[in-house]
Amino acid sequence: MPVSRPPGIPLWTIHWRRHTHVAKLSVVVPCYNVEPYLEAALESIARQSFDDLEVIVVDDGSSDGSSIIAKGYATRDPRFRLVHQQSQGPGPARNTGVGLATGEYLAFLDGDDLLAPHAYELLVGSLDKTGSDLACGGVLRFNSARIWASPAHSEIFETTVPGTHASRYPVLLQDRTPWNKVFRRAFWDSAGLEFPPGLYEDAPPMVRAHVLAKSVDVFRDIVYYWRLRGEGELSTTQRTSEVSNIEDRMTSLRTISGFLAARAPALKPSYDRFALDIDIPILANGIEVATDDERQRITELAASYLRTVDESVYPRLLAIRRRS
C-alpha cells in the first residue's frame, strides 16, 4: 500500500520501516518537548495486550530529545513511525498523524500520558462486538507522588453503558478529551472530524463525534492516565488564568455552542449547564488576577457566550448548586 501523507510534509521527515501488514488500530501520538515522559508513554503502547496496531509519533518541532526517543522506537519496532514537522500545536500534529494512519480504528495518546495495559483490547473489542462508532473509558490523573480520580471524567464514567448516545446519556457532552477513546476510522472521516489550531482543540471535534455517532460504548474501566505536571513545568492548558488561554477556551466554547445550536439544539441546554458550571467560573478566576484591560476583555468573552444561553438553563443550574 503506498504511503499517504498530508500535503506540505516532505517525505524525508517521515521515518518508518515499510511493511505489508495493515494494522487494525492506528495510534497517533503528538509530542512537543516531552523528553522526560515520552519513553514511558510509548512503552505503554508497546506493551498493550492488543498488539495489532501501528503507532504514528508526530514530533511537533521539539527542541529536546523527544525525537531521539521516538526514533529509537521506530528503529526497533516496525509498528512505530516517526514524523517531524514544524511546530503547529497539538491539533495540527494530530491531524498530520490521522492523515498517515491506515488502520480500521483510530486512537490518540499524548506524549506525557500513559495507557492502561488493556485499554485497546477493551475498546477495540467493544467496537467489534457492538458496531458503535466510538468507545470510551475512564480516566485517572497522576503526578510523581499519587494517582486520583479525574474530576472532568468521574461523572461520565460512573457506569458501563454500551451502545448509548448523547441524546440518551447527555453527560457524554462533558467527555471532551480524545485520548480515552477509540474511533471507527470510517466514522471519523464521514463525520469530517479534525482538530483546530490553538488550545482546547480537543473539545469541538469530540462533542461533534458524540452528537454524530450512531452509538457510543461507555466503560467505567480505567483506560487512561492523564499526567498533571509540576508547578515548574506546567502544560499550556494548566495556565488557565492567562488571557490568551481564556481566549482559546472561549473560542472552543463558542464553536461547540454554534454546532449544537445548528445540529442538535435539544442538547445545547445540557452542554450549557456544563459550561456554566466548569468554564465560566474559570473566567471569574482569571478576572481576579487580570489587569483592567484584561478584565474588560474577559468580561466581553463571557458575555458573548452567555448571550447564546437560553434563560431556562439558569434556574436548573442554581438548583443544582443549592443541592451540592
Legacy VTK file of the C-alpha trace (Angstrom):
# vtk DataFile Version 3.0
C-alpha trace
ASCII
DATASET POLYDATA
POINTS 324 float
0.000 0.000 0.000
1.522 3.379 -0.930
2.207 5.752 1.931
-0.314 8.583 2.040
0.817 11.813 3.626
-0.625 15.264 4.218
0.327 17.982 1.726
3.332 20.025 2.773
5.006 17.188 4.707
8.187 16.284 2.807
8.860 12.556 2.646
12.264 12.834 4.283
10.638 13.896 7.538
8.950 10.500 7.891
10.886 7.621 9.472
9.486 4.108 9.411
10.054 0.647 8.031
7.821 -0.328 5.145
5.725 -3.380 5.886
2.809 -5.023 4.102
0.589 -5.715 7.115
-2.111 -3.110 7.698
-2.703 -2.801 11.429
-6.232 -2.858 12.801
-5.648 0.150 15.089
-3.693 3.338 14.381
-2.460 5.289 17.419
-1.433 8.917 16.868
0.990 10.416 19.399
1.685 14.173 19.075
4.706 15.249 21.090
6.414 18.521 21.822
9.297 18.724 24.317
8.154 15.782 26.428
11.534 14.047 26.700
11.142 13.154 30.415
7.862 11.337 29.747
7.835 10.076 26.168
9.563 6.746 26.675
7.027 5.708 29.320
4.156 6.861 27.084
5.387 4.877 24.074
6.153 1.862 26.235
2.558 1.896 27.481
1.506 1.427 23.836
4.170 -1.158 23.025
3.023 -3.316 25.961
-0.689 -3.187 25.203
-2.428 -6.549 25.436
-3.863 -5.678 21.994
-0.881 -5.569 19.638
-2.371 -5.341 16.118
-1.542 -1.659 15.913
0.617 0.978 14.281
1.934 3.983 16.193
2.478 7.308 14.424
4.544 9.696 16.542
4.360 13.276 15.272
7.246 15.352 16.598
5.818 18.872 16.506
9.132 20.737 16.357
10.603 19.572 19.666
13.892 21.155 20.746
14.706 18.467 23.338
15.425 14.745 22.970
11.853 13.673 22.225
12.690 12.890 18.614
15.636 10.690 19.586
13.421 8.606 21.870
10.717 8.229 19.210
13.251 7.358 16.506
14.615 4.614 18.764
11.180 3.004 18.887
10.731 3.397 15.127
14.080 1.672 14.595
13.436 -1.236 16.964
9.730 -1.879 16.464
8.205 -1.909 12.953
4.845 -0.858 14.408
6.244 2.602 15.240
6.665 5.511 12.827
8.117 8.977 13.364
7.121 12.163 11.565
8.786 15.551 12.002
7.021 18.842 11.354
7.481 22.482 12.282
5.690 23.351 15.494
1.990 23.921 14.823
0.376 22.799 18.072
-1.242 19.544 19.206
-4.323 19.817 16.984
-2.490 20.086 13.652
0.020 17.471 14.863
-2.823 15.018 15.444
-4.269 15.851 12.029
-0.923 15.011 10.433
-0.938 11.628 12.149
-4.526 10.915 11.128
-3.587 11.646 7.523
-0.948 8.934 7.667
-2.984 6.376 9.613
-4.104 3.214 7.796
-5.977 1.274 10.491
-9.654 0.378 10.706
-9.715 2.104 14.096
-8.089 5.288 15.370
-6.810 6.341 18.797
-4.722 9.110 20.353
-2.199 9.338 23.169
-0.446 12.482 24.402
3.292 12.124 24.784
3.334 12.778 28.527
0.489 10.422 29.495
0.024 6.659 29.903
-2.392 3.953 28.777
-3.837 1.244 30.979
-2.416 -2.123 29.823
-5.717 -3.483 28.471
-7.148 -0.198 27.147
-7.168 -1.031 23.453
-8.169 -4.659 23.938
-11.269 -3.408 25.778
-12.214 -0.577 23.423
-11.428 -2.236 20.089
-13.101 -5.442 21.247
-16.213 -3.494 22.153
-16.430 -1.807 18.749
-16.006 -5.166 17.027
-18.891 -6.532 19.085
-21.373 -3.645 19.062
-20.661 -1.875 15.775
-20.658 1.505 17.566
-18.738 4.429 16.088
-16.588 5.055 19.142
-15.793 3.574 22.524
-14.518 5.487 25.549
-13.393 4.730 29.076
-12.475 6.134 32.461
-9.521 8.374 33.295
-7.295 8.866 36.326
-4.983 11.806 36.973
-1.470 11.300 38.293
1.790 13.014 39.128
5.087 11.845 40.574
3.516 11.354 44.011
-0.002 9.982 43.628
-2.967 8.923 41.477
-6.502 10.281 41.877
-9.862 10.456 40.113
-10.133 12.878 37.209
-12.894 15.360 38.147
-13.512 16.047 34.458
-14.343 12.376 33.813
-15.709 10.918 37.050
-19.401 11.590 36.433
-19.254 10.451 32.806
-17.767 7.064 33.563
-19.616 6.087 36.713
-21.115 3.123 34.907
-20.696 0.995 31.777
-23.243 1.751 29.044
-22.727 0.044 25.662
-24.490 1.339 22.578
-25.688 4.642 24.011
-25.749 8.211 22.663
-25.567 11.762 23.989
-29.297 12.183 23.305
-29.977 9.417 25.845
-26.912 9.948 28.044
-26.282 13.741 27.946
-23.332 13.579 30.350
-21.309 12.403 27.329
-21.220 16.041 26.196
-18.722 16.582 29.016
-16.378 13.976 27.509
-14.160 16.425 25.642
-10.823 14.545 25.506
-9.712 12.439 22.502
-7.234 10.101 24.154
-9.601 7.950 26.264
-11.331 6.741 23.105
-11.081 4.500 20.062
-12.875 5.671 16.917
-14.042 3.755 13.899
-11.958 5.363 11.138
-14.780 5.304 8.600
-16.890 7.284 11.078
-14.065 9.766 11.727
-13.844 10.510 8.017
-17.584 10.596 7.298
-18.178 12.983 10.229
-15.448 15.303 8.945
-13.629 15.282 12.275
-10.401 17.230 12.635
-8.642 19.257 15.296
-8.476 23.058 15.034
-5.338 25.011 15.959
-4.977 26.645 19.357
-5.661 25.415 22.868
-8.762 23.440 23.852
-8.622 21.915 20.388
-10.000 18.654 21.777
-13.480 19.792 22.676
-15.128 20.790 19.353
-14.387 17.550 17.457
-15.140 15.395 20.499
-18.566 16.949 21.101
-19.207 16.690 17.365
-18.266 12.998 17.492
-20.653 12.275 20.349
-23.507 14.020 18.548
-22.909 12.497 15.100
-22.132 8.948 16.239
-24.917 6.414 15.761
-23.914 4.857 19.086
-21.142 5.050 21.686
-19.797 2.397 24.047
-19.028 3.785 27.513
-16.897 1.911 30.065
-16.290 2.642 33.719
-12.969 0.765 33.402
-9.881 2.972 33.598
-8.199 3.181 30.191
-6.039 6.308 30.523
-3.711 8.055 32.977
-3.596 11.835 32.496
-0.465 13.484 33.859
-0.556 16.659 35.927
2.820 18.329 35.580
4.529 20.069 38.471
4.459 23.830 39.033
7.806 24.342 37.326
6.690 22.637 34.123
3.010 23.487 33.677
1.466 22.427 30.402
-0.128 25.260 28.468
-3.663 24.173 29.325
-2.795 24.287 33.027
-2.259 28.070 32.784
-5.979 28.683 32.918
-5.829 32.280 34.199
-3.804 33.668 31.293
-5.884 35.833 28.957
-4.591 34.060 25.835
-5.608 30.771 27.421
-9.072 32.149 28.222
-9.393 33.423 24.633
-8.809 29.926 23.261
-11.149 28.350 25.820
-13.975 30.677 24.804
-13.299 30.175 21.087
-13.726 26.456 21.683
-16.895 27.050 23.700
-18.446 29.260 21.024
-17.594 26.725 18.314
-19.368 23.956 20.231
-22.308 26.216 21.038
-22.770 27.079 17.366
-22.557 23.450 16.299
-25.113 22.304 18.858
-27.479 25.145 18.008
-27.369 24.121 14.349
-27.226 20.311 14.561
-28.580 19.263 17.958
-30.478 22.135 19.602
-32.151 19.796 22.096
-28.706 19.003 23.535
-27.482 22.588 23.830
-29.059 23.276 27.274
-27.268 20.213 28.694
-23.941 21.443 27.362
-24.601 24.998 28.520
-25.213 23.806 32.072
-21.883 22.020 31.976
-20.086 25.062 30.545
-21.632 27.394 33.104
-20.526 25.090 35.877
-16.970 24.485 34.617
-15.789 27.042 32.069
-17.355 30.306 33.199
-16.044 30.047 36.797
-12.538 29.737 35.331
-13.084 33.111 33.667
-14.044 34.512 37.051
-10.768 33.212 38.476
-8.906 34.925 35.650
-10.553 38.250 36.423
-9.124 38.161 39.946
-5.530 38.327 38.667
-6.114 40.363 35.487
-5.273 43.967 34.662
-8.095 46.416 33.972
-7.819 45.921 30.201
-7.711 42.164 30.640
-10.792 42.232 32.875
-12.713 44.075 30.191
-11.693 41.520 27.572
-12.608 38.573 29.798
-15.978 40.145 30.551
-16.636 40.593 26.834
-15.746 36.963 26.159
-18.091 35.734 28.864
-20.929 37.972 27.683
-20.602 36.815 24.064
-21.206 33.238 25.155
-23.853 33.949 27.782
-25.993 35.678 25.170
-26.390 32.289 23.448
-27.631 30.526 26.607
-31.364 30.014 26.971
-32.790 31.543 30.159
-34.317 28.198 31.123
-30.822 26.879 31.871
-30.136 29.216 34.809
-32.816 28.153 37.342
-31.840 24.496 36.998
-28.161 25.364 37.382
-28.865 27.317 40.556
-30.950 24.436 41.915
-28.119 22.000 41.271
-25.698 24.273 43.125
-28.081 24.657 46.053
-28.196 20.884 46.430
-24.406 20.472 46.199
LINES 1 325
324 0 1 2 3 4 5 6 7 8 9 10 11 12 13 14 15 16 17 18 19 20 21 22 23 24 25 26 27 28 29 30 31 32 33 34 35 36 37 38 39 40 41 42 43 44 45 46 47 48 49 50 51 52 53 54 55 56 57 58 59 60 61 62 63 64 65 66 67 68 69 70 71 72 73 74 75 76 77 78 79 80 81 82 83 84 85 86 87 88 89 90 91 92 93 94 95 96 97 98 99 100 101 102 103 104 105 106 107 108 109 110 111 112 113 114 115 116 117 118 119 120 121 122 123 124 125 126 127 128 129 130 131 132 133 134 135 136 137 138 139 140 141 142 143 144 145 146 147 148 149 150 151 152 153 154 155 156 157 158 159 160 161 162 163 164 165 166 167 168 169 170 171 172 173 174 175 176 177 178 179 180 181 182 183 184 185 186 187 188 189 190 191 192 193 194 195 196 197 198 199 200 201 202 203 204 205 206 207 208 209 210 211 212 213 214 215 216 217 218 219 220 221 222 223 224 225 226 227 228 229 230 231 232 233 234 235 236 237 238 239 240 241 242 243 244 245 246 247 248 249 250 251 252 253 254 255 256 257 258 259 260 261 262 263 264 265 266 267 268 269 270 271 272 273 274 275 276 277 278 279 280 281 282 283 284 285 286 287 288 289 290 291 292 293 294 295 296 297 298 299 300 301 302 303 304 305 306 307 308 309 310 311 312 313 314 315 316 317 318 319 320 321 322 323
